[in-house]
Amino acid sequence: MKPKFKIENRKSILDPSLQLCWNFAQLGLLIFPLFPALGAVAIALAILGTGKQKFNTIIKRPLNWVIAVLSVLLVFSASLAFNRPEAFLGLGNFLPFFLLFASFAELIQTPDRLRRLAWILVLPSLPIVILGYWQLFLGWGSPSLLESIVGWGLIPTGNPPGRMASVFMYANILAAYLTIVFILALGLLIENSIIGSKKYKIREAEQLPSPQSRVPSQESLFLILVVIGNAIALILTNSRNAWALAPLACLAFAVYLGWGWLVAAVAGIGGIVLSAAYAPSPINQLLRKIVPVFFWARLTDRNFPDRPLPYLRTTQWNFALWMTQQRPWTGWGLRNFTPLYVAKYSTPEMQIWLGHPHSLFLMLTAEIGIPIAMLFFSLVGWVIAQSILLLRDWPGNSQDRLILFSFIVAFLGCTLFNTVDVTLFDLRVNTLGWLLLAAICGVVYHSRVK
C-alpha cells in the first residue's frame, strides 16, 4: 500500500511570489496582540495577496468547497434567525476567518514556517505578561486616549478585579491567549533543548573542546523566561480552564517524548490538587494543609457560594440545549443566545447580561442548528485527523515532527478551552485559533504525495 504522505524538505518549492505576503503576515502577527488594528491591516494584505496569487489552487481544494457550502448555509441560517440583524452581524465572526484559513493554508507550507510562526506568536506574549503583572500588582491603568488608539485598555487590578487580564478585555480571554502561546513556547523550548543536547553529544564524541557546551543557548534562556512568565500569568488569570489545560499540555509533551518521570510528576501533582478540592473528608482536609487555598477554593468555587442561578454555567448550558431542541435544523441565529437568555432571566430586580453560554459547541448547535454545526465540526475534525496521520508517518528522529505536534496540541488546547467557554468574540484569540488550524492544514496539504 502506498504511503499517504511524503515527508521531505520542501524549502526549495516555496513559491517566491508569496514572499511579500509572508512578510506582511509575519509583521501583522507580530504586532497584532498589542496593536490589533495595525496588525489586522497587514494580515488582511497577506490574505488578499495570497488569495490573488494562489486563487486557482484555492478553488480546487475540496476542503474549500466545503467552506463555501458552509458559508452559504450560515447566511441561510441568518436569514431565518429570530433576531436577523444580530445573526448577520455574527457572520463577521466566521466568514472573514474562512478566507484567512484558505489563504494561510497556502502561505504556510513547511515545518520551517511553522517554527517561524511559533516564534512570532510567542514573542509578544512577554510584554503582554509584563503589562499584566504591572496591572495586577502595581494597579496600573491606561488612559482612555490609549484605548481609542490601540483598541485595548489596561484596567487597574484586572478584570474581574484581582484576576490578570492585561491587554485583553477579560481574564478568561487572556487565559485562552496564554494557553496557546504557553504550549508553543514549551514546544520551542523542548526543541531547542533537544538540538542543544545533540550538538553536545556530537562534540563530545569527536572530543572537541567546548567549554560552553552545557550552557543553554540564548534562545533557550529566553524561552525558559517566557514559559515561566506565562505559566505564572496563567495562574494569576484565575481561569480553571487554563489551570487544567496547561498541565494537560505538559502531560502531552511528556507522553510524546517518553518522559515517564514527567508523566508521573504531572499526574501526581494534578491528583493532589484535585483531591484537595473534591475528595471526601478527611482526605481533602488533610491535603488542604499542603495545597494553597488559592487553588482548591477556586476549583470548588467556594468564594462564590451564592452565585445567582442565571450565572451558573449549568443553567446556561441547559438553556442552550433547550434552544437546540426547539430549532434543531436551522437554529435561532448567530448571536441570538444573549437576547433570548436575557428575556428569559432578566427581571426588574436583577438585570443580567450574558454574551454566550460558555460552550462553543452548545452555542453553535443552538444558533445555527445541528446539521450546519456538524458540518463545521467535521471540517475542523478532518484537518486534525489528517495532521495526526501525518504525525504518525513522520520519521521519529525528525525535529520537524515536534513543531507540528506543538501546533496540534496548541489547537486542541484552544478547542478544549472552548468546550466550557467561548473565545470566538475576541478578534485576536479567534484569529489565533484559525491561524493554528490553517498552519496545520497547510503542512498537511504540502506533505501529500502528488
C-alpha positions as CSV (number, residue, x, y, z in Angstrom):
1,M,0.0,0.0,0.0
2,K,1.4,3.4,-1.0
3,P,2.1,5.9,1.8
4,K,-0.4,8.7,2.0
5,F,2.1,11.3,2.9
6,K,5.6,12.2,1.6
7,I,7.9,13.6,4.2
8,E,10.7,15.7,2.8
9,N,12.4,19.0,3.0
10,R,10.3,21.3,0.8
11,K,12.2,24.6,1.2
12,S,13.1,24.7,-2.4
13,I,9.5,24.6,-3.7
14,L,8.2,27.6,-1.7
15,D,6.5,29.9,-4.2
16,P,8.7,33.1,-4.4
17,S,5.7,35.1,-5.5
18,L,4.3,34.7,-1.9
19,Q,7.3,36.2,-0.2
20,L,5.8,39.6,0.1
21,C,2.6,38.1,1.5
22,W,4.6,36.1,4.0
23,N,6.4,39.3,5.1
24,F,3.1,41.1,5.6
25,A,1.8,38.1,7.6
26,Q,4.8,38.0,9.9
27,L,4.7,41.7,10.6
28,G,1.0,41.7,11.2
29,L,1.0,38.7,13.5
30,L,3.9,40.1,15.5
31,I,2.2,43.4,16.3
32,F,-1.4,42.0,16.3
33,P,-1.7,41.2,20.0
34,L,-0.5,44.7,21.1
35,F,-1.7,46.8,18.1
36,P,-4.8,44.9,16.8
37,A,-5.8,47.5,14.1
38,L,-2.4,47.8,12.5
39,G,-1.8,44.1,12.7
40,A,-5.2,43.3,11.2
41,V,-4.3,45.5,8.2
42,A,-1.1,43.6,7.5
43,I,-2.8,40.3,8.0
44,A,-5.6,41.3,5.6
45,L,-3.0,42.3,3.0
46,A,-1.4,38.9,3.4
47,I,-4.8,37.1,3.0
48,L,-5.8,39.1,-0.1
49,G,-2.3,38.8,-1.7
50,T,-2.1,35.1,-1.2
51,G,-5.7,34.7,-2.4
52,K,-4.8,36.5,-5.6
53,Q,-1.6,34.6,-6.2
54,K,-3.0,31.2,-5.4
55,F,-6.6,31.6,-6.5
56,N,-6.6,28.7,-8.9
57,T,-5.2,26.4,-6.2
58,I,-7.5,27.6,-3.5
59,I,-10.7,27.0,-5.6
60,K,-9.6,23.5,-6.5
61,R,-9.2,22.3,-2.8
62,P,-12.2,20.1,-1.9
63,L,-11.9,21.4,1.7
64,N,-12.5,24.9,0.4
65,W,-15.6,23.7,-1.4
66,V,-16.9,22.6,2.0
67,I,-16.1,26.0,3.4
68,A,-18.0,27.7,0.5
69,V,-21.1,25.5,1.2
70,L,-20.8,26.2,5.0
71,S,-20.7,29.9,4.2
72,V,-23.9,29.7,2.2
73,L,-25.6,27.7,4.9
74,L,-24.6,30.2,7.6
75,V,-26.1,33.1,5.5
76,F,-29.2,30.9,5.1
77,S,-29.4,30.3,8.8
78,A,-29.0,34.0,9.5
79,S,-31.9,34.8,7.1
80,L,-34.2,32.6,9.2
81,A,-32.9,33.9,12.6
82,F,-35.1,35.1,15.4
83,N,-33.1,38.3,15.5
84,R,-31.8,38.8,12.0
85,P,-29.6,41.9,12.5
86,E,-27.7,40.2,15.3
87,A,-27.4,37.0,13.2
88,F,-26.0,38.8,10.2
89,L,-23.6,40.7,12.5
90,G,-22.5,37.3,13.9
91,L,-21.4,36.2,10.4
92,G,-18.4,38.5,10.9
93,N,-17.0,36.0,13.4
94,F,-16.9,33.3,10.7
95,L,-16.8,34.4,7.1
96,P,-13.6,36.6,7.2
97,F,-11.8,33.7,9.1
98,F,-12.8,31.3,6.4
99,L,-10.8,33.5,4.0
100,L,-7.9,33.5,6.4
101,F,-7.9,29.7,6.7
102,A,-8.0,29.2,2.9
103,S,-5.2,31.7,2.2
104,F,-2.9,30.9,5.1
105,A,-3.1,27.2,4.4
106,E,-1.4,28.0,1.1
107,L,1.0,30.5,2.7
108,I,2.3,28.3,5.4
109,Q,3.8,25.2,3.7
110,T,6.7,23.8,5.7
111,P,7.8,23.0,9.3
112,D,10.3,25.8,9.0
113,R,7.4,28.2,8.6
114,L,5.6,26.6,11.5
115,R,8.6,27.2,13.6
116,R,9.0,30.8,12.4
117,L,5.3,31.4,13.1
118,A,5.6,29.9,16.6
119,W,8.4,32.4,17.4
120,I,6.3,35.3,16.1
121,L,3.3,34.3,18.2
122,V,5.4,33.7,21.4
123,L,7.5,37.0,21.3
124,P,4.6,39.5,22.0
125,S,3.5,37.4,25.0
126,L,6.4,38.6,27.1
127,P,5.4,42.4,27.1
128,I,1.7,41.3,27.5
129,V,2.6,39.3,30.6
130,I,4.7,42.2,32.0
131,L,1.8,44.6,31.5
132,G,-0.4,42.1,33.3
133,Y,2.0,42.0,36.3
134,W,2.0,45.8,36.4
135,Q,-1.7,45.9,36.2
136,L,-2.2,43.3,39.0
137,F,0.5,44.2,41.5
138,L,1.1,47.9,40.8
139,G,-2.5,48.9,40.0
140,W,-1.5,50.3,36.6
141,G,-4.3,51.5,34.3
142,S,-4.2,53.2,30.9
143,P,-5.8,56.5,29.8
144,S,-8.9,56.4,27.7
145,L,-6.9,58.0,24.9
146,L,-4.7,54.9,24.6
147,E,-7.7,52.7,24.3
148,S,-9.0,54.7,21.4
149,I,-5.7,54.4,19.7
150,V,-4.6,50.8,20.2
151,G,-8.0,49.2,20.8
152,W,-7.5,48.0,24.4
153,G,-7.3,49.4,27.9
154,L,-5.4,48.3,30.9
155,I,-7.8,48.1,33.9
156,P,-6.2,48.5,37.3
157,T,-6.1,45.2,39.3
158,G,-7.5,43.3,36.4
159,N,-11.0,42.4,35.1
160,P,-12.7,41.0,37.1
161,P,-10.8,42.7,40.0
162,G,-7.9,40.5,41.2
163,R,-7.6,38.5,38.0
164,M,-5.0,39.4,35.4
165,A,-6.4,40.5,32.1
166,S,-3.6,42.6,30.7
167,V,-4.4,43.9,27.2
168,F,-7.5,41.8,26.9
169,M,-11.0,42.7,28.0
170,Y,-11.4,39.9,30.4
171,A,-9.2,37.4,32.4
172,N,-10.6,34.4,30.6
173,I,-9.6,35.8,27.2
174,L,-6.1,36.4,28.4
175,A,-6.1,32.8,29.7
176,A,-7.1,31.5,26.3
177,Y,-4.3,33.5,24.6
178,L,-1.7,32.4,27.1
179,T,-2.7,28.8,26.8
180,I,-1.9,28.9,23.1
181,V,1.5,30.7,23.4
182,F,2.5,28.7,26.5
183,I,2.2,25.5,24.5
184,L,4.0,26.9,21.5
185,A,6.8,28.3,23.7
186,L,7.1,24.9,25.5
187,G,7.4,23.1,22.2
188,L,10.1,25.5,21.0
189,L,12.0,25.2,24.3
190,I,11.9,21.4,24.1
191,E,13.1,21.5,20.5
192,N,16.0,23.9,21.4
193,S,16.9,21.7,24.3
194,I,17.0,18.6,22.2
195,I,19.0,20.3,19.5
196,G,21.5,21.6,22.1
197,S,21.8,18.1,23.6
198,K,22.5,16.6,20.2
199,K,25.2,19.2,19.4
200,Y,26.9,18.5,22.8
201,K,26.9,14.7,22.2
202,I,28.5,15.2,18.7
203,R,31.2,17.4,20.1
204,E,31.8,15.0,23.0
205,A,32.1,12.1,20.6
206,E,34.5,14.0,18.4
207,Q,36.4,15.0,21.6
208,L,36.3,18.7,20.5
209,P,36.9,21.4,23.2
210,S,33.7,23.2,24.0
211,P,33.7,24.9,27.4
212,Q,30.2,26.4,26.9
213,S,28.6,23.2,25.5
214,R,26.4,22.7,28.6
215,V,25.3,26.3,28.8
216,P,21.8,26.9,27.3
217,S,21.6,29.0,24.2
218,Q,20.3,32.5,24.3
219,E,17.1,31.2,22.6
220,S,16.6,28.6,25.3
221,L,17.2,31.1,28.1
222,F,14.6,33.4,26.5
223,L,12.1,30.6,26.1
224,I,12.6,29.5,29.7
225,L,11.8,33.1,30.8
226,V,8.7,33.1,28.5
227,V,7.4,29.7,29.7
228,I,7.8,30.6,33.4
229,G,6.4,34.0,32.9
230,N,3.4,32.7,31.0
231,A,2.8,29.9,33.5
232,I,2.7,32.3,36.4
233,A,0.4,34.6,34.4
234,L,-1.9,31.7,33.7
235,I,-2.2,31.0,37.4
236,L,-3.0,34.7,38.0
237,T,-5.8,34.8,35.5
238,N,-7.6,32.5,37.9
239,S,-9.0,30.6,35.0
240,R,-9.9,27.0,35.8
241,N,-9.8,26.2,32.1
242,A,-6.2,27.3,31.9
243,W,-5.3,25.6,35.1
244,A,-6.4,22.3,33.6
245,L,-5.1,22.8,30.1
246,A,-1.5,23.8,30.9
247,P,-0.8,20.6,32.9
248,L,-2.5,18.6,30.2
249,A,-0.3,20.1,27.6
250,C,2.8,19.3,29.7
251,L,1.5,15.8,30.0
252,A,1.0,15.5,26.2
253,F,4.6,16.5,25.6
254,A,5.8,14.1,28.3
255,V,4.0,11.2,26.7
256,Y,5.2,12.2,23.3
257,L,8.8,12.3,24.4
258,G,8.5,9.2,26.6
259,W,9.5,11.1,29.7
260,G,7.9,8.8,32.3
261,W,9.1,10.8,35.2
262,L,7.4,13.9,34.0
263,V,4.2,12.0,33.3
264,A,4.3,10.7,36.9
265,A,5.1,14.2,38.3
266,V,2.3,16.0,36.4
267,A,-0.2,13.3,37.2
268,G,0.8,13.2,40.9
269,I,0.6,17.0,41.4
270,G,-2.7,17.2,39.5
271,G,-4.1,14.4,41.5
272,I,-3.1,16.0,44.8
273,V,-4.7,19.4,43.8
274,L,-7.9,17.8,42.6
275,S,-8.2,15.6,45.7
276,A,-7.8,18.7,47.9
277,A,-10.7,20.2,46.1
278,Y,-13.1,17.3,45.5
279,A,-12.0,14.2,47.6
280,P,-14.3,13.3,50.5
281,S,-13.4,14.3,54.1
282,P,-11.0,13.7,55.8
283,I,-8.8,13.2,52.7
284,N,-9.5,16.6,51.4
285,Q,-8.9,18.3,54.7
286,L,-5.5,16.6,55.0
287,L,-4.4,17.7,51.5
288,R,-5.7,21.2,52.0
289,K,-2.9,21.7,54.6
290,I,-0.5,21.2,51.7
291,V,-2.3,22.7,48.7
292,P,-2.6,26.5,48.9
293,V,-6.2,27.7,49.4
294,F,-5.9,29.8,46.3
295,F,-6.2,26.7,44.1
296,W,-8.7,24.4,45.8
297,A,-11.0,27.3,46.8
298,R,-11.2,28.4,43.2
299,L,-11.7,24.9,41.9
300,T,-14.6,24.4,44.2
301,D,-15.9,27.9,43.6
302,R,-16.0,28.4,47.4
303,N,-15.5,32.2,47.1
304,F,-18.9,32.4,45.2
305,P,-21.3,30.1,47.2
306,D,-24.4,32.1,46.4
307,R,-23.9,32.8,42.7
308,P,-27.3,33.7,41.1
309,L,-29.0,31.0,39.1
310,P,-28.7,32.7,35.6
311,Y,-24.9,33.0,36.1
312,L,-24.4,29.2,36.7
313,R,-22.9,27.5,33.6
314,T,-25.3,24.6,34.1
315,T,-28.2,27.0,33.7
316,Q,-26.7,28.5,30.5
317,W,-25.9,25.0,29.1
318,N,-29.5,23.8,29.7
319,F,-30.9,26.9,28.1
320,A,-28.7,26.3,25.0
321,L,-29.9,22.7,24.9
322,W,-33.5,23.9,25.0
323,M,-32.8,26.3,22.1
324,T,-31.4,23.4,20.1
325,Q,-34.4,21.2,20.9
326,Q,-36.8,24.0,19.7
327,R,-35.0,24.6,16.4
328,P,-32.7,21.7,15.7
329,W,-32.4,22.2,11.9
330,T,-31.8,25.9,11.4
331,G,-31.1,27.2,14.9
332,W,-32.1,30.6,16.3
333,G,-29.4,32.6,14.5
334,L,-25.9,33.7,15.4
335,R,-25.6,36.0,18.5
336,N,-29.2,35.1,19.4
337,F,-28.4,33.4,22.6
338,T,-28.0,36.6,24.5
339,P,-31.3,38.3,23.7
340,L,-33.2,35.1,24.4
341,Y,-31.4,34.4,27.6
342,V,-31.8,38.0,28.9
343,A,-35.5,37.9,28.0
344,K,-35.9,34.7,30.0
345,Y,-33.9,35.5,33.1
346,S,-33.8,39.3,33.5
347,T,-36.2,40.8,36.0
348,P,-36.7,44.4,37.2
349,E,-35.0,43.4,40.4
350,M,-32.0,41.7,38.7
351,Q,-30.9,42.9,35.3
352,I,-28.5,40.4,33.7
353,W,-26.4,40.3,30.6
354,L,-24.6,37.3,29.2
355,G,-22.7,37.2,25.9
356,H,-22.6,33.5,25.4
357,P,-23.5,30.1,27.1
358,H,-19.9,29.3,28.0
359,S,-19.7,26.4,25.5
360,L,-18.9,27.0,21.8
361,F,-20.3,23.6,20.8
362,L,-23.6,24.1,22.6
363,M,-23.8,27.7,21.3
364,L,-23.3,26.7,17.7
365,T,-25.9,23.9,17.8
366,A,-28.4,26.3,19.4
367,E,-27.7,29.2,17.0
368,I,-27.0,27.6,13.6
369,G,-28.7,24.2,14.0
370,I,-27.3,20.7,14.3
371,P,-26.6,19.9,10.6
372,I,-24.6,23.1,10.0
373,A,-22.8,22.8,13.3
374,M,-21.9,19.2,12.5
375,L,-20.6,20.2,9.1
376,F,-18.4,22.9,10.8
377,F,-17.1,20.4,13.4
378,S,-16.4,17.8,10.7
379,L,-14.4,20.3,8.7
380,V,-12.2,21.0,11.6
381,G,-12.0,17.4,12.7
382,W,-10.9,16.3,9.2
383,V,-7.9,18.7,9.3
384,I,-6.8,17.5,12.8
385,A,-7.3,13.8,11.8
386,Q,-5.1,14.3,8.7
387,S,-2.5,16.0,10.8
388,I,-2.4,13.2,13.3
389,L,-2.0,10.7,10.4
390,L,0.9,12.9,9.1
391,L,2.4,12.9,12.5
392,R,2.3,9.1,12.6
393,D,4.0,8.8,9.3
394,W,6.7,11.4,10.1
395,P,10.2,9.9,10.9
396,G,10.5,9.7,14.7
397,N,14.0,11.3,14.7
398,S,12.9,14.4,12.8
399,Q,12.8,17.6,14.9
400,D,10.1,18.9,12.4
401,R,7.8,16.4,13.8
402,L,7.9,18.1,17.2
403,I,6.9,21.5,15.9
404,L,3.9,20.0,14.1
405,F,3.0,18.2,17.3
406,S,3.2,21.5,19.2
407,F,0.8,23.2,16.8
408,I,-1.7,20.3,17.1
409,V,-1.5,20.4,20.9
410,A,-2.0,24.2,20.9
411,F,-5.0,24.0,18.7
412,L,-6.5,21.1,20.7
413,G,-5.9,23.2,23.8
414,C,-7.8,26.1,22.2
415,T,-10.6,23.7,21.3
416,L,-10.9,22.3,24.8
417,F,-10.9,25.8,26.2
418,N,-14.0,26.5,24.1
419,T,-15.9,23.4,25.4
420,V,-16.6,25.3,28.6
421,D,-16.1,28.9,27.4
422,V,-16.3,30.9,24.2
423,T,-13.4,33.0,22.8
424,L,-15.0,33.5,19.4
425,F,-15.9,37.1,20.1
426,D,-12.4,38.3,20.7
427,L,-10.7,39.2,17.4
428,R,-7.2,38.3,18.5
429,V,-7.9,34.9,20.1
430,N,-10.3,33.9,17.3
431,T,-7.6,34.8,14.7
432,L,-5.0,32.7,16.5
433,G,-7.3,29.7,16.6
434,W,-8.0,29.9,12.8
435,L,-4.3,30.6,12.2
436,L,-3.2,27.4,14.0
437,L,-5.7,25.4,12.1
438,A,-4.6,26.9,8.7
439,A,-1.0,26.3,9.5
440,I,-1.6,22.7,10.4
441,C,-3.7,22.3,7.2
442,G,-1.0,23.9,5.1
443,V,1.6,21.4,6.2
444,V,-0.8,18.6,5.5
445,Y,-1.6,19.9,2.0
446,H,2.1,20.2,1.1
447,S,3.2,16.9,2.6
448,R,0.8,14.8,0.5
449,V,2.1,12.7,-2.4
450,K,1.1,14.5,-5.6
